Amino acid sequence: MTTYIMLVNWTEQGVKNVRDSPKRLDAARKSLADMGGSFREFYLTMGEYDMVAVCEAPDDAVAARFALQLGMGGNVRTRTLKAFPEAAYREIINSLG
């Protein structure tokens, strides 16, 4: 599984309906699970982003489909970062020669 960091901000619609946000998170968890992925961690944050999620997905296409599906709901906008674990990071750096 590939790890992705999702940086999430509420839209105006999402903030107006913020009390429904936990239900939307539960629905997002189920949706990603149905695609073969999972949430590893989730945080409400203060600062530039409203929430941060650490997710796993089988591949980039699944991660893209999930992010697009979230955006289609109109409650959040996301930025998705593909994350490389430390072992992969070391391998990439060592391959530089």
Biopython code that builds the backbone (N, CA, C, O; Angstrom):
import numpy as np
from Bio.PDB.StructureBuilder import StructureBuilder

atoms = [
    (1, "MET", "N", (0.844, -1.189, 0.000)),
    (1, "MET", "CA", (0.000, 0.000, 0.000)),
    (1, "MET", "C", (0.881, 1.242, 0.000)),
    (1, "MET", "O", (1.954, 1.269, 0.603)),
    (2, "THR", "N", (0.409, 2.241, -0.677)),
    (2, "THR", "CA", (1.101, 3.523, -0.726)),
    (2, "THR", "C", (0.454, 4.465, 0.282)),
    (2, "THR", "O", (-0.765, 4.455, 0.456)),
    (3, "THR", "N", (1.272, 5.277, 0.943)),
    (3, "THR", "CA", (0.789, 6.233, 1.932)),
    (3, "THR", "C", (0.622, 7.600, 1.283)),
    (3, "THR", "O", (1.444, 8.028, 0.474)),
    (4, "TYR", "N", (-0.455, 8.269, 1.653)),
    (4, "TYR", "CA", (-0.750, 9.616, 1.166)),
    (4, "TYR", "C", (-1.098, 10.501, 2.349)),
    (4, "TYR", "O", (-1.807, 10.080, 3.263)),
    (5, "ILE", "N", (-0.597, 11.729, 2.327)),
    (5, "ILE", "CA", (-0.957, 12.741, 3.308)),
    (5, "ILE", "C", (-1.988, 13.638, 2.629)),
    (5, "ILE", "O", (-1.718, 14.213, 1.575)),
    (6, "MET", "N", (-3.154, 13.756, 3.229)),
    (6, "MET", "CA", (-4.204, 14.615, 2.672)),
    (6, "MET", "C", (-4.357, 15.846, 3.555)),
    (6, "MET", "O", (-4.659, 15.740, 4.744)),
    (7, "LEU", "N", (-4.145, 17.003, 2.962)),
    (7, "LEU", "CA", (-4.343, 18.274, 3.634)),
    (7, "LEU", "C", (-5.727, 18.764, 3.226)),
    (7, "LEU", "O", (-6.014, 18.888, 2.035)),
    (8, "VAL", "N", (-6.574, 19.039, 4.192)),
    (8, "VAL", "CA", (-7.991, 19.264, 3.912)),
    (8, "VAL", "C", (-8.458, 20.605, 4.481)),
    (8, "VAL", "O", (-8.137, 20.956, 5.616)),
    (9, "ASN", "N", (-9.215, 21.344, 3.679)),
    (9, "ASN", "CA", (-9.870, 22.566, 4.131)),
    (9, "ASN", "C", (-11.355, 22.475, 3.858)),
    (9, "ASN", "O", (-11.781, 21.972, 2.819)),
    (10, "TRP", "N", (-12.144, 22.970, 4.809)),
    (10, "TRP", "CA", (-13.573, 23.057, 4.589)),
    (10, "TRP", "C", (-13.864, 24.134, 3.566)),
    (10, "TRP", "O", (-13.176, 25.154, 3.522)),
    (11, "THR", "N", (-14.858, 23.922, 2.758)),
    (11, "THR", "CA", (-15.393, 24.957, 1.897)),
    (11, "THR", "C", (-16.392, 25.756, 2.728)),
    (11, "THR", "O", (-16.645, 25.425, 3.886)),
    (12, "GLU", "N", (-16.954, 26.797, 2.143)),
    (12, "GLU", "CA", (-17.984, 27.557, 2.852)),
    (12, "GLU", "C", (-19.156, 26.641, 3.204)),
    (12, "GLU", "O", (-19.705, 26.720, 4.303)),
    (13, "GLN", "N", (-19.529, 25.782, 2.274)),
    (13, "GLN", "CA", (-20.611, 24.812, 2.518)),
    (13, "GLN", "C", (-20.244, 23.882, 3.670)),
    (13, "GLN", "O", (-21.080, 23.597, 4.527)),
    (14, "GLY", "N", (-18.999, 23.405, 3.696)),
    (14, "GLY", "CA", (-18.558, 22.485, 4.735)),
    (14, "GLY", "C", (-18.573, 23.109, 6.116)),
    (14, "GLY", "O", (-18.917, 22.448, 7.095)),
    (15, "VAL", "N", (-18.203, 24.377, 6.202)),
    (15, "VAL", "CA", (-18.208, 25.064, 7.492)),
    (15, "VAL", "C", (-19.644, 25.301, 7.962)),
    (15, "VAL", "O", (-19.948, 25.151, 9.145)),
    (16, "LYS", "N", (-20.517, 25.671, 7.035)),
    (16, "LYS", "CA", (-21.920, 25.894, 7.412)),
    (16, "LYS", "C", (-22.544, 24.629, 7.993)),
    (16, "LYS", "O", (-23.424, 24.698, 8.851)),
    (17, "ASN", "N", (-22.083, 23.480, 7.521)),
    (17, "ASN", "CA", (-22.615, 22.189, 7.974)),
    (17, "ASN", "C", (-21.599, 21.422, 8.812)),
    (17, "ASN", "O", (-21.557, 20.193, 8.764)),
    (18, "VAL", "N", (-20.782, 22.138, 9.579)),
    (18, "VAL", "CA", (-19.671, 21.517, 10.302)),
    (18, "VAL", "C", (-20.145, 20.463, 11.307)),
    (18, "VAL", "O", (-19.410, 19.519, 11.598)),
    (19, "ARG", "N", (-21.341, 20.608, 11.830)),
    (19, "ARG", "CA", (-21.840, 19.608, 12.791)),
    (19, "ARG", "C", (-22.004, 18.237, 12.143)),
    (19, "ARG", "O", (-21.999, 17.216, 12.831)),
    (20, "ASP", "N", (-22.151, 18.215, 10.821)),
    (20, "ASP", "CA", (-22.270, 16.948, 10.091)),
    (20, "ASP", "C", (-20.912, 16.361, 9.712)),
    (20, "ASP", "O", (-20.841, 15.266, 9.154)),
    (21, "SER", "N", (-19.836, 17.087, 10.013)),
    (21, "SER", "CA", (-18.503, 16.660, 9.597)),
    (21, "SER", "C", (-18.116, 15.266, 10.094)),
    (21, "SER", "O", (-17.539, 14.501, 9.321)),
    (22, "PRO", "N", (-18.405, 14.895, 11.352)),
    (22, "PRO", "CA", (-18.060, 13.528, 11.773)),
    (22, "PRO", "C", (-18.756, 12.450, 10.940)),
    (22, "PRO", "O", (-18.163, 11.410, 10.653)),
    (23, "LYS", "N", (-20.007, 12.695, 10.553)),
    (23, "LYS", "CA", (-20.709, 11.735, 9.695)),
    (23, "LYS", "C", (-20.051, 11.658, 8.322)),
    (23, "LYS", "O", (-19.936, 10.582, 7.735)),
    (24, "ARG", "N", (-19.621, 12.811, 7.818)),
    (24, "ARG", "CA", (-18.949, 12.827, 6.510)),
    (24, "ARG", "C", (-17.607, 12.099, 6.590)),
    (24, "ARG", "O", (-17.214, 11.415, 5.645)),
    (25, "LEU", "N", (-16.905, 12.245, 7.715)),
    (25, "LEU", "CA", (-15.642, 11.525, 7.897)),
    (25, "LEU", "C", (-15.895, 10.022, 7.910)),
    (25, "LEU", "O", (-15.154, 9.264, 7.284)),
    (26, "ASP", "N", (-16.929, 9.588, 8.612)),
    (26, "ASP", "CA", (-17.263, 8.161, 8.637)),
    (26, "ASP", "C", (-17.580, 7.651, 7.234)),
    (26, "ASP", "O", (-17.165, 6.554, 6.860)),
    (27, "ALA", "N", (-18.316, 8.451, 6.458)),
    (27, "ALA", "CA", (-18.649, 8.068, 5.082)),
    (27, "ALA", "C", (-17.390, 8.018, 4.216)),
    (27, "ALA", "O", (-17.262, 7.147, 3.356)),
    (28, "ALA", "N", (-16.465, 8.950, 4.441)),
    (28, "ALA", "CA", (-15.204, 8.953, 3.687)),
    (28, "ALA", "C", (-14.371, 7.719, 4.025)),
    (28, "ALA", "O", (-13.787, 7.101, 3.135)),
    (29, "ARG", "N", (-14.316, 7.362, 5.299)),
    (29, "ARG", "CA", (-13.596, 6.144, 5.706)),
    (29, "ARG", "C", (-14.148, 4.914, 4.985)),
    (29, "ARG", "O", (-13.394, 4.083, 4.479)),
    (30, "LYS", "N", (-15.480, 4.816, 4.950)),
    (30, "LYS", "CA", (-16.112, 3.678, 4.297)),
    (30, "LYS", "C", (-15.829, 3.691, 2.799)),
    (30, "LYS", "O", (-15.537, 2.651, 2.209)),
    (31, "SER", "N", (-15.915, 4.853, 2.194)),
    (31, "SER", "CA", (-15.669, 4.973, 0.761)),
    (31, "SER", "C", (-14.255, 4.535, 0.408)),
    (31, "SER", "O", (-14.056, 3.777, -0.541)),
    (32, "LEU", "N", (-13.270, 5.011, 1.170)),
    (32, "LEU", "CA", (-11.889, 4.617, 0.908)),
    (32, "LEU", "C", (-11.699, 3.123, 1.149)),
    (32, "LEU", "O", (-10.995, 2.459, 0.388)),
    (33, "ALA", "N", (-12.311, 2.593, 2.190)),
    (33, "ALA", "CA", (-12.216, 1.154, 2.466)),
    (33, "ALA", "C", (-12.814, 0.348, 1.314)),
    (33, "ALA", "O", (-12.275, -0.691, 0.933)),
    (34, "ASP", "N", (-13.930, 0.829, 0.761)),
    (34, "ASP", "CA", (-14.550, 0.148, -0.376)),
    (34, "ASP", "C", (-13.639, 0.140, -1.602)),
    (34, "ASP", "O", (-13.764, -0.726, -2.468)),
    (35, "MET", "N", (-12.722, 1.110, -1.672)),
    (35, "MET", "CA", (-11.758, 1.190, -2.778)),
    (35, "MET", "C", (-10.481, 0.410, -2.486)),
    (35, "MET", "O", (-9.566, 0.369, -3.309)),
    (36, "GLY", "N", (-10.427, -0.214, -1.298)),
    (36, "GLY", "CA", (-9.255, -0.998, -0.934)),
    (36, "GLY", "C", (-8.229, -0.253, -0.106)),
    (36, "GLY", "O", (-7.134, -0.766, 0.127)),
    (37, "GLY", "N", (-8.562, 0.950, 0.346)),
    (37, "GLY", "CA", (-7.636, 1.754, 1.137)),
    (37, "GLY", "C", (-8.095, 1.883, 2.574)),
    (37, "GLY", "O", (-9.032, 1.212, 3.006)),
    (38, "SER", "N", (-7.412, 2.770, 3.321)),
    (38, "SER", "CA", (-7.792, 2.994, 4.712)),
    (38, "SER", "C", (-7.211, 4.305, 5.223)),
    (38, "SER", "O", (-6.240, 4.834, 4.682)),
    (39, "PHE", "N", (-7.836, 4.812, 6.282)),
    (39, "PHE", "CA", (-7.298, 5.949, 7.024)),
    (39, "PHE", "C", (-6.385, 5.378, 8.100)),
    (39, "PHE", "O", (-6.809, 4.524, 8.878)),
    (40, "ARG", "N", (-5.149, 5.833, 8.155)),
    (40, "ARG", "CA", (-4.260, 5.431, 9.255)),
    (40, "ARG", "C", (-4.387, 6.387, 10.423)),
    (40, "ARG", "O", (-4.390, 5.972, 11.582)),
    (41, "GLU", "N", (-4.495, 7.696, 10.105)),
    (41, "GLU", "CA", (-4.619, 8.707, 11.153)),
    (41, "GLU", "C", (-5.451, 9.861, 10.616)),
    (41, "GLU", "O", (-5.517, 10.089, 9.409)),
    (42, "PHE", "N", (-6.087, 10.584, 11.534)),
    (42, "PHE", "CA", (-6.867, 11.758, 11.167)),
    (42, "PHE", "C", (-6.716, 12.796, 12.270)),
    (42, "PHE", "O", (-6.769, 12.461, 13.454)),
    (43, "TYR", "N", (-6.528, 14.057, 11.884)),
    (43, "TYR", "CA", (-6.354, 15.140, 12.848)),
    (43, "TYR", "C", (-7.162, 16.364, 12.451)),
    (43, "TYR", "O", (-7.197, 16.729, 11.275)),
    (44, "LEU", "N", (-7.806, 16.997, 13.410)),
    (44, "LEU", "CA", (-8.316, 18.353, 13.259)),
    (44, "LEU", "C", (-7.119, 19.241, 13.561)),
    (44, "LEU", "O", (-6.446, 19.042, 14.573)),
    (45, "THR", "N", (-6.843, 20.212, 12.708)),
    (45, "THR", "CA", (-5.638, 21.017, 12.884)),
    (45, "THR", "C", (-5.970, 22.500, 12.931)),
    (45, "THR", "O", (-7.044, 22.932, 12.514)),
    (46, "MET", "N", (-5.030, 23.258, 13.444)),
    (46, "MET", "CA", (-5.131, 24.715, 13.482)),
    (46, "MET", "C", (-4.039, 25.260, 12.584)),
    (46, "MET", "O", (-2.912, 24.765, 12.601)),
    (47, "GLY", "N", (-4.361, 26.265, 11.810)),
    (47, "GLY", "CA", (-3.371, 26.844, 10.913)),
    (47, "GLY", "C", (-3.906, 26.862, 9.493)),
    (47, "GLY", "O", (-5.101, 27.063, 9.274)),
    (48, "GLU", "N", (-3.024, 26.654, 8.532)),
    (48, "GLU", "CA", (-3.383, 26.757, 7.121)),
    (48, "GLU", "C", (-4.411, 25.709, 6.686)),
    (48, "GLU", "O", (-5.219, 25.969, 5.795)),
    (49, "TYR", "N", (-4.386, 24.542, 7.302)),
    (49, "TYR", "CA", (-5.316, 23.464, 6.943)),
    (49, "TYR", "C", (-6.218, 23.136, 8.125)),
    (49, "TYR", "O", (-5.812, 23.227, 9.284)),
    (50, "ASP", "N", (-7.452, 22.753, 7.807)),
    (50, "ASP", "CA", (-8.428, 22.440, 8.852)),
    (50, "ASP", "C", (-8.281, 21.021, 9.387)),
    (50, "ASP", "O", (-8.542, 20.754, 10.560)),
    (51, "MET", "N", (-7.855, 20.111, 8.499)),
    (51, "MET", "CA", (-7.708, 18.708, 8.879)),
    (51, "MET", "C", (-6.536, 18.110, 8.104)),
    (51, "MET", "O", (-6.178, 18.581, 7.025)),
    (52, "VAL", "N", (-5.952, 17.064, 8.677)),
    (52, "VAL", "CA", (-4.900, 16.301, 8.011)),
    (52, "VAL", "C", (-5.223, 14.827, 8.199)),
    (52, "VAL", "O", (-5.525, 14.377, 9.305)),
    (53, "ALA", "N", (-5.155, 14.082, 7.098)),
    (53, "ALA", "CA", (-5.385, 12.641, 7.160)),
    (53, "ALA", "C", (-4.186, 11.917, 6.575)),
    (53, "ALA", "O", (-3.617, 12.343, 5.571)),
    (54, "VAL", "N", (-3.814, 10.834, 7.205)),
    (54, "VAL", "CA", (-2.795, 9.929, 6.669)),
    (54, "VAL", "C", (-3.560, 8.701, 6.195)),
    (54, "VAL", "O", (-4.164, 7.975, 6.985)),
    (55, "CYS", "N", (-3.519, 8.491, 4.886)),
    (55, "CYS", "CA", (-4.302, 7.416, 4.276)),
    (55, "CYS", "C", (-3.404, 6.457, 3.520)),
    (55, "CYS", "O", (-2.279, 6.789, 3.148)),
    (56, "GLU", "N", (-3.924, 5.267, 3.302)),
    (56, "GLU", "CA", (-3.250, 4.296, 2.448)),
    (56, "GLU", "C", (-4.200, 3.920, 1.325)),
    (56, "GLU", "O", (-5.408, 3.795, 1.531)),
    (57, "ALA", "N", (-3.644, 3.741, 0.138)),
    (57, "ALA", "CA", (-4.426, 3.312, -1.017)),
    (57, "ALA", "C", (-3.572, 2.362, -1.839)),
    (57, "ALA", "O", (-2.344, 2.427, -1.794)),
    (58, "PRO", "N", (-4.222, 1.475, -2.594)),
    (58, "PRO", "CA", (-3.464, 0.509, -3.392)),
    (58, "PRO", "C", (-2.579, 1.162, -4.463)),
    (58, "PRO", "O", (-1.526, 0.624, -4.807)),
    (59, "ASP", "N", (-3.003, 2.321, -4.989)),
    (59, "ASP", "CA", (-2.218, 2.978, -6.036)),
    (59, "ASP", "C", (-2.667, 4.427, -6.189)),
    (59, "ASP", "O", (-3.620, 4.868, -5.547)),
    (60, "ASP", "N", (-1.959, 5.161, -7.055)),
    (60, "ASP", "CA", (-2.251, 6.576, -7.261)),
    (60, "ASP", "C", (-3.646, 6.797, -7.838)),
    (60, "ASP", "O", (-4.295, 7.790, -7.506)),
    (61, "ALA", "N", (-4.116, 5.902, -8.688)),
    (61, "ALA", "CA", (-5.432, 6.067, -9.293)),
    (61, "ALA", "C", (-6.525, 6.010, -8.228)),
    (61, "ALA", "O", (-7.480, 6.784, -8.286)),
    (62, "VAL", "N", (-6.402, 5.120, -7.274)),
    (62, "VAL", "CA", (-7.377, 5.027, -6.186)),
    (62, "VAL", "C", (-7.314, 6.297, -5.340)),
    (62, "VAL", "O", (-8.356, 6.845, -4.978)),
    (63, "ALA", "N", (-6.127, 6.766, -5.022)),
    (63, "ALA", "CA", (-5.980, 7.990, -4.230)),
    (63, "ALA", "C", (-6.604, 9.176, -4.968)),
    (63, "ALA", "O", (-7.278, 10.004, -4.354)),
    (64, "ALA", "N", (-6.383, 9.260, -6.273)),
    (64, "ALA", "CA", (-6.958, 10.352, -7.063)),
    (64, "ALA", "C", (-8.477, 10.262, -7.095)),
    (64, "ALA", "O", (-9.166, 11.269, -6.930)),
    (65, "ARG", "N", (-8.996, 9.068, -7.305)),
    (65, "ARG", "CA", (-10.449, 8.878, -7.338)),
    (65, "ARG", "C", (-11.070, 9.272, -5.994)),
    (65, "ARG", "O", (-12.118, 9.916, -5.953)),
    (66, "PHE", "N", (-10.416, 8.882, -4.902)),
    (66, "PHE", "CA", (-10.916, 9.218, -3.574)),
    (66, "PHE", "C", (-10.915, 10.733, -3.359)),
    (66, "PHE", "O", (-11.903, 11.284, -2.873)),
    (67, "ALA", "N", (-9.830, 11.408, -3.710)),
    (67, "ALA", "CA", (-9.750, 12.861, -3.541)),
    (67, "ALA", "C", (-10.805, 13.565, -4.393)),
    (67, "ALA", "O", (-11.429, 14.525, -3.940)),
    (68, "LEU", "N", (-11.002, 13.098, -5.607)),
    (68, "LEU", "CA", (-12.021, 13.694, -6.474)),
    (68, "LEU", "C", (-13.420, 13.477, -5.902)),
    (68, "LEU", "O", (-14.263, 14.373, -5.940)),
    (69, "GLN", "N", (-13.653, 12.295, -5.378)),
    (69, "GLN", "CA", (-14.952, 11.994, -4.775)),
    (69, "GLN", "C", (-15.226, 12.915, -3.591)),
    (69, "GLN", "O", (-16.344, 13.401, -3.424)),
    (70, "LEU", "N", (-14.209, 13.155, -2.774)),
    (70, "LEU", "CA", (-14.371, 14.075, -1.648)),
    (70, "LEU", "C", (-14.722, 15.474, -2.148)),
    (70, "LEU", "O", (-15.632, 16.116, -1.624)),
    (71, "GLY", "N", (-14.001, 15.938, -3.154)),
    (71, "GLY", "CA", (-14.249, 17.264, -3.703)),
    (71, "GLY", "C", (-15.635, 17.413, -4.301)),
    (71, "GLY", "O", (-16.247, 18.477, -4.209)),
    (72, "MET", "N", (-16.130, 16.346, -4.913)),
    (72, "MET", "CA", (-17.455, 16.382, -5.527)),
    (72, "MET", "C", (-18.559, 16.630, -4.506)),
    (72, "MET", "O", (-19.620, 17.150, -4.853)),
    (73, "GLY", "N", (-18.317, 16.261, -3.248)),
    (73, "GLY", "CA", (-19.306, 16.487, -2.198)),
    (73, "GLY", "C", (-19.495, 17.959, -1.868)),
    (73, "GLY", "O", (-20.522, 18.353, -1.314)),
    (74, "GLY", "N", (-18.495, 18.773, -2.211)),
    (74, "GLY", "CA", (-18.596, 20.215, -2.014)),
    (74, "GLY", "C", (-18.307, 20.717, -0.612)),
    (74, "GLY", "O", (-18.420, 21.915, -0.355)),
    (75, "ASN", "N", (-17.939, 19.830, 0.301)),
    (75, "ASN", "CA", (-17.697, 20.244, 1.685)),
    (75, "ASN", "C", (-16.232, 20.493, 2.000)),
    (75, "ASN", "O", (-15.911, 21.212, 2.946)),
    (76, "VAL", "N", (-15.348, 19.909, 1.219)),
    (76, "VAL", "CA", (-13.909, 20.069, 1.460)),
    (76, "VAL", "C", (-13.151, 20.192, 0.146)),
    (76, "VAL", "O", (-13.623, 19.775, -0.912)),
    (77, "ARG", "N", (-11.978, 20.768, 0.245)),
    (77, "ARG", "CA", (-10.987, 20.776, -0.832)),
    (77, "ARG", "C", (-9.734, 20.122, -0.262)),
    (77, "ARG", "O", (-9.378, 20.337, 0.897)),
    (78, "THR", "N", (-9.078, 19.329, -1.083)),
    (78, "THR", "CA", (-7.921, 18.579, -0.580)),
    (78, "THR", "C", (-6.667, 18.874, -1.385)),
    (78, "THR", "O", (-6.729, 19.297, -2.539)),
    (79, "ARG", "N", (-5.549, 18.644, -0.757)),
    (79, "ARG", "CA", (-4.237, 18.578, -1.394)),
    (79, "ARG", "C", (-3.663, 17.246, -0.957)),
    (79, "ARG", "O", (-3.600, 16.950, 0.236)),
    (80, "THR", "N", (-3.249, 16.450, -1.915)),
    (80, "THR", "CA", (-2.779, 15.106, -1.599)),
    (80, "THR", "C", (-1.303, 14.990, -1.915)),
    (80, "THR", "O", (-0.856, 15.349, -3.005)),
    (81, "LEU", "N", (-0.555, 14.486, -0.953)),
    (81, "LEU", "CA", (0.888, 14.294, -1.084)),
    (81, "LEU", "C", (1.199, 12.808, -1.011)),
    (81, "LEU", "O", (0.781, 12.129, -0.073)),
    (82, "LYS", "N", (1.923, 12.303, -1.988)),
    (82, "LYS", "CA", (2.378, 10.915, -1.915)),
    (82, "LYS", "C", (3.554, 10.884, -0.943)),
    (82, "LYS", "O", (4.486, 11.680, -1.063)),
    (83, "ALA", "N", (3.509, 9.970, 0.012)),
    (83, "ALA", "CA", (4.525, 9.925, 1.057)),
    (83, "ALA", "C", (5.392, 8.677, 0.909)),
    (83, "ALA", "O", (4.889, 7.576, 0.685)),
    (84, "PHE", "N", (6.691, 8.870, 1.036)),
    (84, "PHE", "CA", (7.646, 7.766, 0.974)),
    (84, "PHE", "C", (8.138, 7.478, 2.389)),
    (84, "PHE", "O", (8.610, 8.391, 3.067)),
    (85, "PRO", "N", (8.040, 6.235, 2.851)),
    (85, "PRO", "CA", (8.541, 5.908, 4.192)),
    (85, "PRO", "C", (10.062, 6.053, 4.245)),
    (85, "PRO", "O", (10.730, 6.163, 3.217)),
    (86, "GLU", "N", (10.583, 6.050, 5.456)),
    (86, "GLU", "CA", (12.020, 6.294, 5.635)),
    (86, "GLU", "C", (12.878, 5.338, 4.830)),
    (86, "GLU", "O", (13.876, 5.762, 4.247)),
    (87, "ALA", "N", (12.528, 4.073, 4.779)),
    (87, "ALA", "CA", (13.347, 3.103, 4.029)),
    (87, "ALA", "C", (13.411, 3.485, 2.549)),
    (87, "ALA", "O", (14.476, 3.418, 1.935)),
    (88, "ALA", "N", (12.283, 3.881, 1.982)),
    (88, "ALA", "CA", (12.267, 4.295, 0.577)),
    (88, "ALA", "C", (13.050, 5.590, 0.389)),
    (88, "ALA", "O", (13.766, 5.747, -0.600)),
    (89, "TYR", "N", (12.916, 6.506, 1.326)),
    (89, "TYR", "CA", (13.683, 7.755, 1.292)),
    (89, "TYR", "C", (15.178, 7.458, 1.240)),
    (89, "TYR", "O", (15.897, 8.022, 0.415)),
    (90, "ARG", "N", (15.646, 6.574, 2.119)),
    (90, "ARG", "CA", (17.068, 6.238, 2.150)),
    (90, "ARG", "C", (17.512, 5.579, 0.844)),
    (90, "ARG", "O", (18.600, 5.856, 0.338)),
    (91, "GLU", "N", (16.661, 4.708, 0.306)),
    (91, "GLU", "CA", (16.979, 4.044, -0.954)),
    (91, "GLU", "C", (17.087, 5.058, -2.101)),
    (91, "GLU", "O", (17.990, 4.976, -2.933)),
    (92, "ILE", "N", (16.163, 5.999, -2.128)),
    (92, "ILE", "CA", (16.195, 7.026, -3.169)),
    (92, "ILE", "C", (17.460, 7.871, -3.062)),
    (92, "ILE", "O", (18.134, 8.119, -4.062)),
    (93, "ILE", "N", (17.778, 8.311, -1.850)),
    (93, "ILE", "CA", (18.979, 9.131, -1.649)),
    (93, "ILE", "C", (20.238, 8.342, -1.992)),
    (93, "ILE", "O", (21.135, 8.868, -2.651)),
    (94, "ASN", "N", (20.316, 7.080, -1.553)),
    (94, "ASN", "CA", (21.493, 6.258, -1.848)),
    (94, "ASN", "C", (21.660, 6.000, -3.332)),
    (94, "ASN", "O", (22.780, 5.791, -3.796)),
    (95, "SER", "N", (20.568, 6.010, -4.090)),
    (95, "SER", "CA", (20.660, 5.746, -5.527)),
    (95, "SER", "C", (21.239, 6.924, -6.293)),
    (95, "SER", "O", (21.505, 6.813, -7.490)),
    (96, "LEU", "N", (21.438, 8.056, -5.616)),
    (96, "LEU", "CA", (21.991, 9.211, -6.289)),
    (96, "LEU", "C", (23.485, 9.055, -6.601)),
    (96, "LEU", "O", (24.047, 9.795, -7.408)),
    (97, "GLY", "N", (24.100, 8.089, -5.951)),
    (97, "GLY", "CA", (25.506, 7.812, -6.268)),
    (97, "GLY", "C", (26.494, 8.514, -5.427)),
    (97, "GLY", "O", (27.698, 8.345, -5.617)),
]
sb = StructureBuilder()
sb.init_structure("model")
sb.init_model(0)
sb.init_chain("A")
sb.init_seg("    ")
for serial, (resi, resn, name, xyz) in enumerate(atoms, 1):
    if name == "N":
        sb.init_residue(resn, " ", resi, " ")
    sb.init_atom(name, np.array(xyz, "f"), 0.0, 1.0, " ", f" {name:<3s}", serial, name[0])
structure = sb.get_structure()
